[in-house]
Amino acid sequence: MSWTVATTTSTGRIHPTPAVSESAGMFACYEAIAGLSEDMVDAAERADWEEVSRLERECAAHMERLGHARRPALSVEDVRRKRDLMMRILANDARVRALVCPRQDELMRLASGERRAIGVRQAYAAVSYY
């Protein structure tokens, strides 16, 4: 696979980088994911859920590239670099989840309450015909 890494700006413009070596392309993807995950933390702290979702889709595209790419042989230094990037990504993911989970729980409670209200209205509507 020839590595071409693209980044998307906040305006939606895609900026591809030229084809690079396998390890450089892999690291470019990990760096992009790490940066995007930091942006996701910032967006989640602002409760900008649309931006969190957009950034998550962009991360997923980079992860898809990583999943389909050959695994290059890495030096000990490269293994450490990859580990450090993955630790950054996982730490940011944990921070985003800590901010998103309460919001998801709140939305689930609201949806559950709305479903109950609809059920009650339907039950009373059926009774009112008699």
Short mmCIF file of the C-alpha atoms (twelve columns), coordinates in Angstrom:
data_MODEL
# 
_entry.id   MODEL 
# 
loop_
_atom_site.group_PDB 
_atom_site.id 
_atom_site.type_symbol 
_atom_site.label_atom_id 
_atom_site.label_alt_id 
_atom_site.label_comp_id 
_atom_site.label_asym_id 
_atom_site.label_seq_id 
_atom_site.Cartn_x 
_atom_site.Cartn_y 
_atom_site.Cartn_z 
_atom_site.pdbx_PDB_model_num 
ATOM 1   C CA . MET A 1   0.000   0.000  0.000  1 
ATOM 2   C CA . SER A 2   1.306   3.420  -0.888 1 
ATOM 3   C CA . TRP A 3   0.758   5.743  2.042  1 
ATOM 4   C CA . THR A 4   -1.015  8.980  1.353  1 
ATOM 5   C CA . VAL A 5   -2.207  10.643 4.516  1 
ATOM 6   C CA . ALA A 6   -4.866  13.303 4.315  1 
ATOM 7   C CA . THR A 7   -5.979  15.732 6.966  1 
ATOM 8   C CA . THR A 8   -9.220  17.649 7.008  1 
ATOM 9   C CA . THR A 9   -9.432  21.226 8.201  1 
ATOM 10  C CA . SER A 10  -12.357 22.625 10.177 1 
ATOM 11  C CA . THR A 11  -13.733 23.982 6.886  1 
ATOM 12  C CA . GLY A 12  -13.875 20.468 5.485  1 
ATOM 13  C CA . ARG A 13  -10.952 20.852 3.072  1 
ATOM 14  C CA . ILE A 14  -8.860  17.740 2.593  1 
ATOM 15  C CA . HIS A 15  -5.098  18.194 2.436  1 
ATOM 16  C CA . PRO A 16  -3.342  15.042 1.211  1 
ATOM 17  C CA . THR A 17  0.334   14.587 1.873  1 
ATOM 18  C CA . PRO A 18  2.583   13.047 -0.755 1 
ATOM 19  C CA . ALA A 19  3.158   9.305  -0.759 1 
ATOM 20  C CA . VAL A 20  5.662   8.336  1.923  1 
ATOM 21  C CA . SER A 21  7.423   5.202  3.188  1 
ATOM 22  C CA . GLU A 22  5.409   2.574  5.038  1 
ATOM 23  C CA . SER A 23  6.725   3.473  8.483  1 
ATOM 24  C CA . ALA A 24  6.483   7.223  7.830  1 
ATOM 25  C CA . GLY A 25  2.907   6.769  6.586  1 
ATOM 26  C CA . MET A 26  2.006   4.677  9.593  1 
ATOM 27  C CA . PHE A 27  3.442   7.286  11.962 1 
ATOM 28  C CA . ALA A 28  1.682   10.074 10.066 1 
ATOM 29  C CA . CYS A 29  -1.615  8.251  10.674 1 
ATOM 30  C CA . TYR A 30  -0.870  7.756  14.372 1 
ATOM 31  C CA . GLU A 31  0.173   11.416 14.710 1 
ATOM 32  C CA . ALA A 32  -3.023  12.505 12.952 1 
ATOM 33  C CA . ILE A 33  -5.136  10.314 15.244 1 
ATOM 34  C CA . ALA A 34  -3.326  11.649 18.318 1 
ATOM 35  C CA . GLY A 35  -3.942  15.240 17.230 1 
ATOM 36  C CA . LEU A 36  -7.567  14.547 16.374 1 
ATOM 37  C CA . SER A 37  -8.097  12.809 19.712 1 
ATOM 38  C CA . GLU A 38  -6.770  15.913 21.489 1 
ATOM 39  C CA . ASP A 39  -9.187  18.023 19.443 1 
ATOM 40  C CA . MET A 40  -11.975 15.632 20.481 1 
ATOM 41  C CA . VAL A 41  -11.138 16.242 24.149 1 
ATOM 42  C CA . ASP A 42  -11.347 20.004 23.565 1 
ATOM 43  C CA . ALA A 43  -14.669 19.661 21.716 1 
ATOM 44  C CA . ALA A 44  -16.107 17.368 24.411 1 
ATOM 45  C CA . GLU A 45  -15.069 19.826 27.127 1 
ATOM 46  C CA . ARG A 46  -17.042 22.502 25.231 1 
ATOM 47  C CA . ALA A 47  -19.960 20.043 24.830 1 
ATOM 48  C CA . ASP A 48  -19.671 20.457 21.042 1 
ATOM 49  C CA . TRP A 49  -21.016 17.004 20.241 1 
ATOM 50  C CA . GLU A 50  -21.272 17.635 16.497 1 
ATOM 51  C CA . GLU A 51  -17.551 18.420 16.404 1 
ATOM 52  C CA . VAL A 52  -16.756 15.363 18.529 1 
ATOM 53  C CA . SER A 53  -18.685 13.236 16.054 1 
ATOM 54  C CA . ARG A 54  -16.963 14.807 13.035 1 
ATOM 55  C CA . LEU A 55  -13.529 14.297 14.562 1 
ATOM 56  C CA . GLU A 56  -14.379 10.703 15.474 1 
ATOM 57  C CA . ARG A 57  -15.278 9.987  11.837 1 
ATOM 58  C CA . GLU A 58  -11.960 11.463 10.743 1 
ATOM 59  C CA . CYS A 59  -10.105 9.300  13.294 1 
ATOM 60  C CA . ALA A 60  -11.990 6.261  12.019 1 
ATOM 61  C CA . ALA A 61  -10.814 6.981  8.460  1 
ATOM 62  C CA . HIS A 62  -7.183  7.024  9.621  1 
ATOM 63  C CA . MET A 63  -7.713  3.839  11.614 1 
ATOM 64  C CA . GLU A 64  -9.209  2.209  8.528  1 
ATOM 65  C CA . ARG A 65  -6.026  3.068  6.627  1 
ATOM 66  C CA . LEU A 66  -3.928  1.563  9.405  1 
ATOM 67  C CA . GLY A 67  -6.042  -1.576 9.391  1 
ATOM 68  C CA . HIS A 68  -5.501  -2.194 5.682  1 
ATOM 69  C CA . ALA A 69  -1.810  -1.319 5.567  1 
ATOM 70  C CA . ARG A 70  1.129   -3.677 5.770  1 
ATOM 71  C CA . ARG A 71  2.920   -3.673 9.086  1 
ATOM 72  C CA . PRO A 72  6.433   -2.349 8.519  1 
ATOM 73  C CA . ALA A 73  9.367   -3.683 10.517 1 
ATOM 74  C CA . LEU A 74  10.090  -1.206 13.291 1 
ATOM 75  C CA . SER A 75  13.267  -0.370 15.123 1 
ATOM 76  C CA . VAL A 76  13.278  -0.342 18.919 1 
ATOM 77  C CA . GLU A 77  13.058  3.450  18.770 1 
ATOM 78  C CA . ASP A 78  10.071  3.259  16.393 1 
ATOM 79  C CA . VAL A 79  8.327   0.758  18.684 1 
ATOM 80  C CA . ARG A 80  8.734   3.203  21.577 1 
ATOM 81  C CA . ARG A 81  7.443   6.060  19.441 1 
ATOM 82  C CA . LYS A 82  4.423   4.002  18.380 1 
ATOM 83  C CA . ARG A 83  3.753   3.004  22.005 1 
ATOM 84  C CA . ASP A 84  3.930   6.644  23.129 1 
ATOM 85  C CA . LEU A 85  1.503   7.706  20.400 1 
ATOM 86  C CA . MET A 86  -0.900  4.914  21.296 1 
ATOM 87  C CA . MET A 87  -0.726  5.869  24.980 1 
ATOM 88  C CA . ARG A 88  -1.575  9.491  24.076 1 
ATOM 89  C CA . ILE A 89  -4.477  8.320  21.934 1 
ATOM 90  C CA . LEU A 90  -5.814  6.002  24.651 1 
ATOM 91  C CA . ALA A 91  -5.488  8.683  27.340 1 
ATOM 92  C CA . ASN A 92  -7.406  11.137 25.168 1 
ATOM 93  C CA . ASP A 93  -10.014 8.484  24.406 1 
ATOM 94  C CA . ALA A 94  -10.521 7.910  28.137 1 
ATOM 95  C CA . ARG A 95  -10.931 11.654 28.696 1 
ATOM 96  C CA . VAL A 96  -13.498 11.910 25.890 1 
ATOM 97  C CA . ARG A 97  -15.422 8.905  27.216 1 
ATOM 98  C CA . ALA A 98  -15.478 10.431 30.698 1 
ATOM 99  C CA . LEU A 99  -17.119 13.522 29.209 1 
ATOM 100 C CA . VAL A 100 -19.407 11.739 26.738 1 
ATOM 101 C CA . CYS A 101 -20.774 8.953  28.957 1 
ATOM 102 C CA . PRO A 102 -22.732 11.248 31.314 1 
ATOM 103 C CA . ARG A 103 -24.274 12.958 28.270 1 
ATOM 104 C CA . GLN A 104 -25.204 9.584  26.766 1 
ATOM 105 C CA . ASP A 105 -26.783 8.534  30.069 1 
ATOM 106 C CA . GLU A 106 -28.766 11.772 30.166 1 
ATOM 107 C CA . LEU A 107 -30.012 11.241 26.606 1 
ATOM 108 C CA . MET A 108 -30.980 7.648  27.428 1 
ATOM 109 C CA . ARG A 109 -32.996 8.834  30.455 1 
ATOM 110 C CA . LEU A 110 -34.738 11.455 28.333 1 
ATOM 111 C CA . ALA A 111 -35.509 8.938  25.597 1 
ATOM 112 C CA . SER A 112 -36.769 6.416  28.145 1 
ATOM 113 C CA . GLY A 113 -39.041 9.021  29.730 1 
ATOM 114 C CA . GLU A 114 -40.347 10.034 26.313 1 
ATOM 115 C CA . ARG A 115 -41.089 6.389  25.426 1 
ATOM 116 C CA . ARG A 116 -43.050 6.020  28.679 1 
ATOM 117 C CA . ALA A 117 -44.967 9.227  27.958 1 
ATOM 118 C CA . ILE A 118 -45.853 7.991  24.479 1 
ATOM 119 C CA . GLY A 119 -47.002 4.672  25.931 1 
ATOM 120 C CA . VAL A 120 -49.200 6.449  28.489 1 
ATOM 121 C CA . ARG A 121 -50.716 8.704  25.814 1 
ATOM 122 C CA . GLN A 122 -51.419 5.697  23.614 1 
ATOM 123 C CA . ALA A 123 -52.995 3.813  26.529 1 
ATOM 124 C CA . TYR A 124 -55.254 6.744  27.426 1 
ATOM 125 C CA . ALA A 125 -56.124 7.306  23.775 1 
ATOM 126 C CA . ALA A 126 -57.253 3.669  23.500 1 
ATOM 127 C CA . VAL A 127 -59.336 3.975  26.697 1 
ATOM 128 C CA . SER A 128 -60.961 7.235  25.631 1 
ATOM 129 C CA . TYR A 129 -62.677 5.515  22.708 1 
ATOM 130 C CA . TYR A 130 -64.882 3.516  25.103 1 
# 
